[in-house]
Amino acid sequence: MPKRGKKYKETITLFERQNLYDLEQGIEILKKTARAKFNETAEIHIKLGIDPRRSDQNVRGTVVLPHGTGKTPRVIVFAKGDKIKEALDAGADAAGAEDLVEKVKGGWMDWDIAAATPDMMGLVGKALGRTLGPKMPSPKSGTLSLDIGGLVRELKAGKVQFRTDKLGIIHCPVGKVNFEADKLKQNLKVLLDSIIRAKPSTAKGAYLKSLVLASTMGPGIKIDPQKASQSVKEK
């Protein structure tokens, strides 16, 4: 077990770690327990009632958080002709065809998200399949579109991808701890709504098994799954 610092030990005295809290209470505790010198990211970790070994029960999707994540991602776009200008005009940090493929193939990874137009995927897949790995543009990750300008604007505004890991858990940022509580709550509700809508038809029993809210350096705060689900349904 790693040794915990003094600040961490102080924060865990501010709430009951075994209690289940609603979203409002969880966000309040999150703000109190974020003691780092930098503006920490607010994260949600969601254990789903699925069998991650079954491909038909893997949950993944994208959602635009209404208040963003607090970080503007660096976006590159693989495109041709007029689509290059469309991407750049929308705010892409770099855009191109063969030239951009060669640059990334040469080791340039100073970016966060790669997007593309469909006509580029033959070249990108062949040249950069191993290099990009999970960062490969695709419909499932929400990074492949003919409307590349609209896609870039969404990505810059706070479009995030969620997917279950090998243990059936989704890890996703929902903002920064200095966001207003209502903005964090709205981001959380939009994300949870998308995950609930993505429930596989073959999944049985309770779907949201557990939810843990935490800041980058802070302790985990357990959120009541039933209350969270009810909060999503409320207008």
Backbone as CSV, one residue per row, in Angstrom:
resi,resn,N_x,N_y,N_z,CA_x,CA_y,CA_z,C_x,C_y,C_z
1,MET,0.842,-1.201,0.000,0.000,0.000,0.000,0.880,1.255,0.000
2,PRO,0.623,2.203,-0.942,1.424,3.438,-0.943,1.081,4.292,0.271
3,LYS,2.074,5.016,0.749,1.836,5.898,1.892,1.057,7.129,1.463
4,ARG,0.081,7.524,2.270,-0.743,8.690,1.962,-0.159,9.924,2.640
5,GLY,-0.243,11.050,1.931,0.277,12.293,2.467,-0.640,12.900,3.515
6,LYS,-0.150,13.945,4.182,-0.897,14.600,5.250,-2.202,15.205,4.736
7,LYS,-2.152,15.856,3.568,-3.357,16.480,3.016,-4.436,15.437,2.737
8,TYR,-4.017,14.292,2.172,-4.987,13.241,1.868,-5.635,12.728,3.144
9,LYS,-4.829,12.492,4.157,-5.365,11.988,5.421,-6.348,12.976,6.047
10,GLU,-6.085,14.275,5.841,-7.000,15.290,6.368,-8.327,15.286,5.599
11,THR,-8.257,15.098,4.298,-9.482,15.165,3.489,-10.451,14.031,3.798
12,ILE,-9.924,12.843,4.111,-10.831,11.711,4.343,-11.564,11.816,5.677
13,THR,-11.202,12.805,6.490,-11.948,13.033,7.730,-13.135,13.957,7.496
14,LEU,-13.272,14.489,6.286,-14.331,15.450,5.982,-15.651,14.789,5.582
15,PHE,-15.651,13.463,5.398,-16.882,12.757,5.030,-16.763,11.292,5.426
16,GLU,-17.893,10.598,5.410,-17.918,9.171,5.737,-17.682,8.383,4.449
17,ARG,-16.556,7.713,4.371,-16.147,7.077,3.118,-17.060,5.936,2.682
18,GLN,-17.771,5.314,3.614,-18.636,4.188,3.261,-20.063,4.629,2.934
19,ASN,-20.379,5.902,3.173,-21.723,6.398,2.886,-21.946,6.554,1.385
20,LEU,-23.207,6.467,0.979,-23.600,6.748,-0.395,-24.244,8.125,-0.428
21,TYR,-23.749,9.004,-1.285,-24.232,10.379,-1.355,-24.980,10.624,-2.665
22,ASP,-25.862,11.623,-2.669,-26.484,12.008,-3.934,-25.505,12.917,-4.681
23,LEU,-25.858,13.309,-5.901,-24.929,14.075,-6.728,-24.552,15.416,-6.093
24,GLU,-25.548,16.113,-5.528,-25.271,17.416,-4.921,-24.299,17.290,-3.753
25,GLN,-24.541,16.309,-2.900,-23.658,16.095,-1.751,-22.261,15.684,-2.203
26,GLY,-22.208,14.807,-3.199,-20.925,14.341,-3.702,-20.088,15.477,-4.269
27,ILE,-20.731,16.377,-5.009,-20.018,17.516,-5.591,-19.523,18.458,-4.495
28,GLU,-20.342,18.650,-3.477,-19.945,19.506,-2.351,-18.707,18.941,-1.664
29,ILE,-18.702,17.626,-1.435,-17.550,16.979,-0.794,-16.335,17.035,-1.716
30,LEU,-16.563,16.820,-3.009,-15.481,16.874,-3.991,-14.721,18.201,-3.898
31,LYS,-15.467,19.286,-3.812,-14.845,20.606,-3.749,-14.059,20.803,-2.452
32,LYS,-14.572,20.235,-1.375,-13.894,20.369,-0.081,-12.616,19.542,-0.009
33,THR,-12.613,18.414,-0.706,-11.481,17.494,-0.585,-10.407,17.699,-1.649
34,ALA,-10.632,18.611,-2.590,-9.614,18.910,-3.609,-8.619,19.902,-3.008
35,ARG,-7.477,19.416,-2.565,-6.512,20.244,-1.846,-5.209,20.475,-2.618
36,ALA,-5.119,20.010,-3.853,-3.880,20.181,-4.615,-3.672,21.650,-4.976
37,LYS,-2.436,22.007,-5.316,-2.113,23.383,-5.647,-2.538,23.765,-7.067
38,PHE,-2.949,22.770,-7.848,-3.436,23.048,-9.201,-4.943,22.784,-9.262
39,ASN,-5.559,23.230,-10.350,-6.997,23.048,-10.525,-7.262,21.610,-10.973
40,GLU,-7.671,20.785,-10.033,-7.828,19.360,-10.309,-9.014,19.058,-11.231
41,THR,-8.895,17.956,-11.931,-9.988,17.473,-12.773,-10.987,16.702,-11.918
42,ALA,-12.269,16.911,-12.179,-13.321,16.125,-11.533,-13.586,14.900,-12.403
43,GLU,-13.532,13.724,-11.803,-13.661,12.478,-12.555,-14.780,11.619,-11.968
44,ILE,-15.414,10.842,-12.834,-16.409,9.876,-12.379,-15.973,8.495,-12.854
45,HIS,-16.102,7.515,-11.964,-15.726,6.137,-12.264,-16.973,5.276,-12.039
46,ILE,-17.434,4.633,-13.097,-18.730,3.959,-13.072,-18.565,2.465,-13.363
47,LYS,-18.919,1.647,-12.399,-18.905,0.190,-12.576,-20.269,-0.233,-13.115
48,LEU,-20.269,-0.871,-14.293,-21.521,-1.270,-14.925,-21.817,-2.751,-14.720
49,GLY,-23.079,-3.072,-14.680,-23.510,-4.459,-14.537,-23.536,-5.156,-15.887
50,ILE,-22.358,-5.342,-16.459,-22.219,-6.003,-17.753,-21.158,-7.087,-17.633
51,ASP,-21.062,-7.908,-18.672,-19.987,-8.887,-18.759,-18.987,-8.348,-19.788
52,PRO,-17.894,-7.728,-19.349,-16.956,-7.106,-20.284,-16.270,-8.090,-21.227
53,ARG,-16.397,-9.388,-20.934,-15.802,-10.398,-21.818,-16.629,-10.591,-23.081
54,ARG,-17.879,-10.141,-23.034,-18.767,-10.283,-24.192,-18.728,-9.009,-25.031
55,SER,-18.424,-9.158,-26.309,-18.306,-7.991,-27.182,-19.629,-7.240,-27.320
56,ASP,-20.753,-7.963,-27.192,-22.048,-7.303,-27.343,-22.463,-6.543,-26.085
57,GLN,-21.621,-6.611,-25.033,-21.942,-5.864,-23.818,-20.924,-4.766,-23.520
58,ASN,-19.987,-4.554,-24.420,-19.078,-3.429,-24.250,-19.836,-2.130,-24.487
59,VAL,-19.666,-1.199,-23.591,-20.388,0.073,-23.683,-19.413,1.176,-24.086
60,ARG,-19.732,1.890,-25.139,-18.898,2.999,-25.567,-19.757,4.029,-26.299
61,GLY,-19.301,5.245,-26.327,-20.039,6.292,-27.007,-19.363,7.633,-26.799
62,THR,-19.995,8.667,-27.270,-19.490,10.022,-27.103,-20.618,10.930,-26.652
63,VAL,-20.251,12.000,-25.987,-21.243,12.967,-25.528,-20.574,14.332,-25.413
64,VAL,-21.314,15.367,-25.737,-20.808,16.727,-25.578,-21.261,17.236,-24.211
65,LEU,-20.330,17.441,-23.310,-20.668,17.968,-21.990,-21.063,19.431,-22.139
66,PRO,-22.199,19.843,-21.591,-22.691,21.212,-21.791,-21.733,22.302,-21.338
67,HIS,-20.877,21.999,-20.364,-19.943,23.004,-19.855,-18.485,22.610,-20.089
68,GLY,-18.284,21.642,-20.991,-16.933,21.231,-21.334,-16.215,20.528,-20.198
69,THR,-14.942,20.261,-20.415,-14.130,19.568,-19.415,-13.180,20.503,-18.681
70,GLY,-13.135,21.748,-19.124,-12.190,22.685,-18.526,-10.850,22.670,-19.223
71,LYS,-10.737,21.829,-20.229,-9.496,21.755,-21.004,-9.857,21.710,-22.483
72,THR,-9.202,22.551,-23.269,-9.424,22.547,-24.718,-8.429,21.587,-25.352
73,PRO,-8.915,20.480,-25.928,-8.005,19.492,-26.493,-7.346,19.973,-27.786
74,ARG,-6.162,19.447,-28.048,-5.467,19.724,-29.303,-5.959,18.685,-30.324
75,VAL,-6.557,19.159,-31.400,-7.193,18.284,-32.384,-6.469,18.350,-33.725
76,ILE,-6.146,17.192,-34.267,-5.594,17.141,-35.614,-6.610,16.441,-36.519
77,VAL,-6.578,16.781,-37.798,-7.575,16.249,-38.731,-6.899,15.740,-39.995
78,PHE,-7.223,14.511,-40.359,-6.782,13.937,-41.619,-7.878,14.199,-42.654
79,ALA,-7.562,15.024,-43.644,-8.563,15.406,-44.637,-7.870,15.846,-45.921
80,LYS,-8.678,16.004,-46.972,-8.152,16.429,-48.265,-8.858,17.699,-48.746
81,GLY,-8.213,18.410,-49.653,-8.820,19.524,-50.354,-9.465,20.565,-49.465
82,ASP,-10.702,20.931,-49.803,-11.421,21.972,-49.072,-11.679,21.592,-47.613
83,LYS,-11.686,20.298,-47.315,-11.955,19.857,-45.953,-10.822,20.251,-44.995
84,ILE,-9.624,20.444,-45.543,-8.507,20.895,-44.704,-8.789,22.300,-44.190
85,LYS,-9.202,23.189,-45.094,-9.523,24.565,-44.693,-10.719,24.589,-43.747
86,GLU,-11.715,23.731,-44.001,-12.893,23.659,-43.137,-12.489,23.280,-41.715
87,ALA,-11.585,22.322,-41.606,-11.123,21.881,-40.286,-10.343,22.984,-39.583
88,LEU,-9.449,23.630,-40.296,-8.634,24.697,-39.702,-9.496,25.885,-39.299
89,ASP,-10.454,26.240,-40.136,-11.359,27.356,-39.814,-12.191,27.059,-38.569
90,ALA,-12.463,25.770,-38.318,-13.262,25.371,-37.150,-12.426,25.294,-35.879
91,GLY,-11.092,25.425,-36.029,-10.239,25.428,-34.839,-9.277,24.267,-34.705
92,ALA,-9.166,23.423,-35.736,-8.215,22.305,-35.667,-6.801,22.845,-35.506
93,ASP,-5.991,22.143,-34.729,-4.618,22.568,-34.495,-3.700,22.203,-35.654
94,ALA,-4.095,21.203,-36.423,-3.357,20.818,-37.621,-4.291,20.008,-38.505
95,ALA,-4.116,20.116,-39.808,-4.943,19.356,-40.739,-4.150,19.110,-42.018
96,GLY,-4.377,17.967,-42.618,-3.661,17.648,-43.840,-3.944,16.227,-44.277
97,ALA,-3.339,15.837,-45.388,-3.522,14.500,-45.931,-2.224,13.700,-45.774
98,GLU,-1.565,13.402,-46.892,-0.341,12.603,-46.835,0.736,13.259,-45.970
99,ASP,0.803,14.599,-46.015,1.831,15.301,-45.239,1.645,15.107,-43.742
100,LEU,0.388,15.159,-43.273,0.112,14.969,-41.849,0.328,13.513,-41.442
101,VAL,-0.048,12.589,-42.332,0.175,11.173,-42.058,1.669,10.911,-41.851
102,GLU,2.507,11.461,-42.729,3.951,11.263,-42.619,4.511,11.898,-41.347
103,LYS,3.965,13.050,-40.966,4.440,13.733,-39.763,4.160,12.888,-38.518
104,VAL,2.941,12.336,-38.428,2.580,11.490,-37.289,3.361,10.176,-37.333
105,LYS,3.512,9.634,-38.526,4.277,8.394,-38.687,5.718,8.584,-38.232
106,GLY,6.223,9.809,-38.380,7.584,10.113,-37.974,7.760,10.321,-36.483
107,GLY,6.651,10.254,-35.737,6.756,10.347,-34.279,6.133,11.574,-33.646
108,TRP,5.500,12.437,-34.451,4.886,13.641,-33.889,3.562,13.285,-33.202
109,MET,3.517,13.454,-31.882,2.320,13.113,-31.104,1.911,14.260,-30.188
110,ASP,2.218,15.471,-30.579,1.912,16.640,-29.756,0.473,17.086,-29.977
111,TRP,-0.459,16.201,-29.699,-1.879,16.456,-29.876,-2.665,15.481,-28.990
112,ASP,-3.967,15.736,-28.836,-4.795,14.901,-27.950,-5.772,14.000,-28.701
113,ILE,-6.394,14.529,-29.767,-7.438,13.792,-30.489,-7.174,13.855,-31.981
114,ALA,-7.305,12.716,-32.644,-7.194,12.661,-34.098,-8.585,12.422,-34.683
115,ALA,-8.952,13.245,-35.657,-10.232,13.099,-36.353,-9.943,12.956,-37.843
116,ALA,-10.953,12.556,-38.605,-10.730,12.357,-40.032,-12.041,12.381,-40.803
117,THR,-11.918,12.614,-42.102,-13.048,12.432,-43.007,-12.999,10.990,-43.506
118,PRO,-14.151,10.411,-43.870,-14.187,8.998,-44.263,-13.248,8.636,-45.406
119,ASP,-13.040,9.540,-46.366,-12.208,9.208,-47.517,-10.725,9.088,-47.184
120,MET,-10.339,9.450,-45.972,-8.938,9.366,-45.564,-8.597,8.080,-44.822
121,MET,-9.608,7.299,-44.472,-9.366,6.177,-43.569,-8.568,5.035,-44.187
122,GLY,-8.633,4.889,-45.503,-7.820,3.860,-46.136,-6.342,4.142,-45.938
123,LEU,-5.958,5.377,-46.185,-4.560,5.793,-46.029,-4.144,5.798,-44.564
124,VAL,-4.984,6.386,-43.696,-4.649,6.488,-42.275,-4.549,5.115,-41.631
125,GLY,-5.501,4.249,-41.942,-5.504,2.918,-41.352,-4.284,2.110,-41.748
126,LYS,-3.908,2.199,-43.020,-2.770,1.436,-43.510,-1.448,1.961,-42.956
127,ALA,-1.309,3.291,-42.919,-0.031,3.883,-42.517,0.132,4.041,-41.011
128,LEU,-1.004,4.239,-40.301,-0.902,4.609,-38.885,-1.651,3.681,-37.942
129,GLY,-2.073,2.520,-38.420,-2.847,1.610,-37.580,-2.177,1.308,-36.249
130,ARG,-0.910,0.925,-36.297,-0.185,0.584,-35.069,0.178,1.831,-34.271
131,THR,0.466,2.900,-34.973,0.878,4.136,-34.295,-0.255,4.745,-33.485
132,LEU,-1.441,4.817,-34.074,-2.569,5.466,-33.407,-3.266,4.563,-32.401
133,GLY,-3.361,3.274,-32.701,-4.026,2.363,-31.767,-5.417,2.835,-31.414
134,PRO,-5.727,2.997,-30.114,-7.066,3.428,-29.706,-7.398,4.869,-30.106
135,LYS,-6.408,5.623,-30.532,-6.654,7.000,-30.975,-7.050,7.069,-32.452
136,MET,-7.150,5.923,-33.098,-7.550,5.880,-34.501,-8.954,6.457,-34.680
137,PRO,-9.142,7.407,-35.605,-10.492,7.943,-35.844,-11.458,6.826,-36.234
138,SER,-12.659,6.883,-35.700,-13.665,5.867,-36.014,-15.053,6.393,-35.685
139,PRO,-16.092,5.816,-36.298,-17.464,6.236,-35.964,-17.809,5.995,-34.503
140,LYS,-17.333,4.865,-33.945,-17.657,4.534,-32.555,-17.062,5.527,-31.561
141,SER,-15.878,6.053,-31.889,-15.262,7.022,-30.991,-15.721,8.442,-31.283
142,GLY,-16.573,8.599,-32.290,-17.106,9.917,-32.613,-16.085,10.848,-33.217
143,THR,-15.085,10.311,-33.913,-14.015,11.140,-34.471,-13.900,10.988,-35.989
144,LEU,-14.949,10.498,-36.617,-14.967,10.328,-38.071,-16.242,10.958,-38.616
145,SER,-16.098,11.927,-39.508,-17.288,12.606,-40.017,-16.979,13.356,-41.302
146,LEU,-17.971,13.424,-42.181,-17.843,14.240,-43.385,-18.004,15.718,-43.027
147,ASP,-18.814,15.977,-41.982,-18.966,17.344,-41.476,-17.821,17.616,-40.511
148,ILE,-16.627,17.757,-41.060,-15.434,17.836,-40.219,-15.374,19.133,-39.424
149,GLY,-15.922,20.199,-39.976,-15.941,21.459,-39.232,-16.797,21.358,-37.985
150,GLY,-17.978,20.760,-38.131,-18.856,20.585,-36.977,-18.255,19.674,-35.949
151,LEU,-17.573,18.619,-36.410,-16.938,17.681,-35.490,-15.821,18.359,-34.702
152,VAL,-14.998,19.150,-35.368,-13.913,19.848,-34.677,-14.463,20.784,-33.611
153,ARG,-15.520,21.502,-33.947,-16.116,22.426,-32.963,-16.647,21.668,-31.756
154,GLU,-17.256,20.504,-31.986,-17.748,19.682,-30.869,-16.598,19.199,-29.990
155,LEU,-15.540,18.729,-30.621,-14.392,18.225,-29.862,-13.751,19.328,-29.039
156,LYS,-13.655,20.508,-29.619,-13.072,21.640,-28.907,-13.975,22.112,-27.771
157,ALA,-15.287,21.933,-27.941,-16.241,22.423,-26.948,-16.391,21.490,-25.748
158,GLY,-15.898,20.256,-25.855,-16.004,19.350,-24.715,-16.643,18.014,-25.022
159,LYS,-16.541,17.559,-26.247,-17.045,16.232,-26.587,-16.088,15.188,-26.020
160,VAL,-16.599,14.276,-25.214,-15.755,13.257,-24.601,-16.203,11.868,-25.025
161,GLN,-15.272,10.956,-25.026,-15.554,9.567,-25.331,-15.590,8.772,-24.035
162,PHE,-16.526,7.849,-23.938,-16.551,6.942,-22.790,-16.582,5.508,-23.298
163,ARG,-15.910,4.633,-22.579,-15.935,3.211,-22.928,-15.540,2.388,-21.708
164,THR,-16.084,1.183,-21.629,-15.770,0.308,-20.507,-14.373,-0.290,-20.686
165,ASP,-13.676,-0.453,-19.561,-12.380,-1.122,-19.599,-12.590,-2.624,-19.417
166,LYS,-11.511,-3.356,-19.190,-11.595,-4.812,-19.075,-12.375,-5.278,-17.853
167,LEU,-12.580,-4.369,-16.898,-13.333,-4.716,-15.690,-14.768,-4.203,-15.733
168,GLY,-15.159,-3.633,-16.862,-16.512,-3.117,-16.988,-16.706,-1.771,-16.307
169,ILE,-15.630,-0.986,-16.211,-15.681,0.318,-15.558,-15.427,1.429,-16.576
170,ILE,-16.189,2.489,-16.472,-15.986,3.681,-17.298,-15.325,4.749,-16.446
171,HIS,-14.257,5.333,-16.955,-13.554,6.431,-16.286,-13.686,7.660,-17.186
172,CYS,-14.199,8.756,-16.662,-14.429,9.903,-17.537,-14.311,11.222,-16.779
173,PRO,-13.677,12.237,-17.382,-13.638,13.563,-16.761,-14.983,14.264,-16.943
174,VAL,-15.380,15.064,-15.959,-16.655,15.791,-16.059,-16.480,17.280,-15.780
175,GLY,-15.233,17.749,-15.797,-14.994,19.167,-15.565,-13.818,19.388,-14.641
176,LYS,-13.725,20.590,-14.103,-12.686,20.954,-13.147,-13.346,21.259,-11.802
177,VAL,-12.596,21.085,-10.716,-13.180,21.272,-9.392,-13.575,22.721,-9.123
178,ASN,-13.043,23.669,-9.908,-13.441,25.063,-9.699,-14.694,25.436,-10.488
179,PHE,-15.289,24.477,-11.221,-16.567,24.724,-11.877,-17.628,24.981,-10.808
180,GLU,-18.627,25.766,-11.140,-19.775,25.921,-10.245,-20.443,24.566,-10.048
181,ALA,-20.993,24.346,-8.879,-21.593,23.046,-8.558,-22.675,22.652,-9.562
182,ASP,-23.507,23.615,-9.968,-24.581,23.312,-10.918,-24.032,22.860,-12.268
183,LYS,-22.899,23.429,-12.686,-22.307,23.048,-13.968,-21.738,21.634,-13.905
184,LEU,-21.113,21.300,-12.789,-20.629,19.936,-12.622,-21.793,18.946,-12.618
185,LYS,-22.859,19.323,-11.937,-24.024,18.436,-11.878,-24.626,18.231,-13.271
186,GLN,-24.739,19.307,-14.046,-25.296,19.188,-15.394,-24.421,18.310,-16.282
187,ASN,-23.108,18.477,-16.184,-22.200,17.625,-16.952,-22.371,16.157,-16.564
188,LEU,-22.456,15.908,-15.264,-22.625,14.543,-14.776,-23.934,13.928,-15.278
189,LYS,-25.008,14.689,-15.219,-26.311,14.177,-15.640,-26.328,13.852,-17.128
190,VAL,-25.709,14.702,-17.948,-25.659,14.458,-19.396,-24.836,13.206,-19.696
191,LEU,-23.710,13.055,-19.011,-22.888,11.868,-19.211,-23.628,10.611,-18.780
192,LEU,-24.214,10.628,-17.590,-24.934,9.456,-17.090,-26.107,9.097,-17.995
193,ASP,-26.797,10.104,-18.502,-27.914,9.853,-19.406,-27.437,9.115,-20.657
194,SER,-26.303,9.534,-21.210,-25.766,8.878,-22.406,-25.359,7.439,-22.114
195,ILE,-24.763,7.223,-20.947,-24.332,5.864,-20.581,-25.540,4.961,-20.347
196,ILE,-26.568,5.501,-19.709,-27.794,4.720,-19.479,-28.457,4.365,-20.811
197,ARG,-28.478,5.317,-21.743,-29.068,5.056,-23.062,-28.269,4.019,-23.854
198,ALA,-26.990,3.881,-23.514,-26.136,2.930,-24.232,-26.178,1.530,-23.625
199,LYS,-27.079,1.292,-22.683,-27.161,-0.011,-22.025,-27.406,-1.122,-23.045
200,PRO,-26.575,-2.160,-23.055,-26.775,-3.280,-23.989,-28.075,-4.019,-23.688
201,SER,-28.752,-4.450,-24.726,-30.029,-5.153,-24.541,-29.845,-6.490,-23.847
202,THR,-28.618,-7.036,-23.910,-28.360,-8.344,-23.297,-27.921,-8.243,-21.834
203,ALA,-27.696,-7.019,-21.349,-27.271,-6.840,-19.950,-28.460,-7.064,-19.026
204,LYS,-28.262,-7.841,-17.974,-29.325,-8.163,-17.034,-29.008,-7.603,-15.647
205,GLY,-30.046,-7.385,-14.861,-29.861,-6.927,-13.486,-29.533,-5.448,-13.422
206,ALA,-29.019,-5.028,-12.279,-28.689,-3.615,-12.068,-27.614,-3.192,-13.057
207,TYR,-27.829,-2.059,-13.692,-26.894,-1.573,-14.715,-25.807,-0.686,-14.111
208,LEU,-26.216,0.340,-13.355,-25.240,1.171,-12.658,-24.930,0.514,-11.317
209,LYS,-23.850,-0.201,-11.246,-23.515,-0.957,-10.034,-22.919,-0.052,-8.955
210,SER,-21.996,0.817,-9.343,-21.392,1.735,-8.385,-20.851,2.956,-9.110
211,LEU,-20.870,4.089,-8.412,-20.345,5.340,-8.945,-19.419,5.953,-7.904
212,VAL,-18.262,6.381,-8.357,-17.306,7.032,-7.462,-16.854,8.339,-8.096
213,LEU,-17.042,9.424,-7.369,-16.642,10.758,-7.819,-15.334,11.113,-7.115
214,ALA,-14.395,11.690,-7.839,-13.110,12.030,-7.230,-12.431,13.145,-8.004
215,SER,-11.563,13.877,-7.323,-10.687,14.825,-7.999,-9.385,14.105,-8.316
216,THR,-8.529,14.725,-9.092,-7.287,14.088,-9.532,-6.480,13.503,-8.381
217,MET,-6.343,14.267,-7.306,-5.517,13.852,-6.174,-6.336,13.532,-4.927
218,GLY,-7.645,13.589,-5.028,-8.491,13.426,-3.855,-9.038,12.025,-3.675
219,PRO,-9.689,11.770,-2.550,-10.270,10.454,-2.268,-11.560,10.223,-3.058
220,GLY,-11.931,8.960,-3.182,-13.155,8.611,-3.881,-14.380,8.833,-3.013
221,ILE,-15.420,9.410,-3.614,-16.680,9.688,-2.922,-17.755,8.814,-3.557
222,LYS,-18.349,7.940,-2.790,-19.340,7.010,-3.328,-20.676,7.709,-3.558
223,ILE,-21.208,7.548,-4.766,-22.487,8.146,-5.147,-23.540,7.051,-5.220
224,ASP,-24.719,7.327,-4.687,-25.822,6.363,-4.710,-26.311,6.184,-6.153
225,PRO,-26.171,4.993,-6.745,-26.572,4.786,-8.146,-28.051,5.044,-8.393
226,GLN,-28.904,4.637,-7.457,-30.343,4.826,-7.642,-30.716,6.301,-7.626
227,LYS,-30.146,7.054,-6.687,-30.425,8.475,-6.622,-29.865,9.197,-7.844
228,ALA,-28.702,8.755,-8.315,-28.115,9.356,-9.508,-28.998,9.116,-10.722
229,SER,-29.508,7.887,-10.862,-30.401,7.564,-11.970,-31.676,8.389,-11.932
230,GLN,-32.203,8.566,-10.727,-33.418,9.369,-10.568,-33.145,10.827,-10.910
231,SER,-31.978,11.323,-10.531,-31.614,12.698,-10.830,-31.532,12.938,-12.336
232,VAL,-31.065,11.932,-13.075,-30.961,12.046,-14.536,-32.341,12.195,-15.153
233,LYS,-33.330,11.506,-14.585,-34.687,11.549,-15.119,-35.389,12.877,-14.847
234,GLU,-34.942,13.589,-13.810,-35.579,14.841,-13.453,-35.191,15.943,-14.427
235,LYS,-36.132,16.766,-14.770,-35.882,17.886,-15.688,-35.292,19.070,-14.919
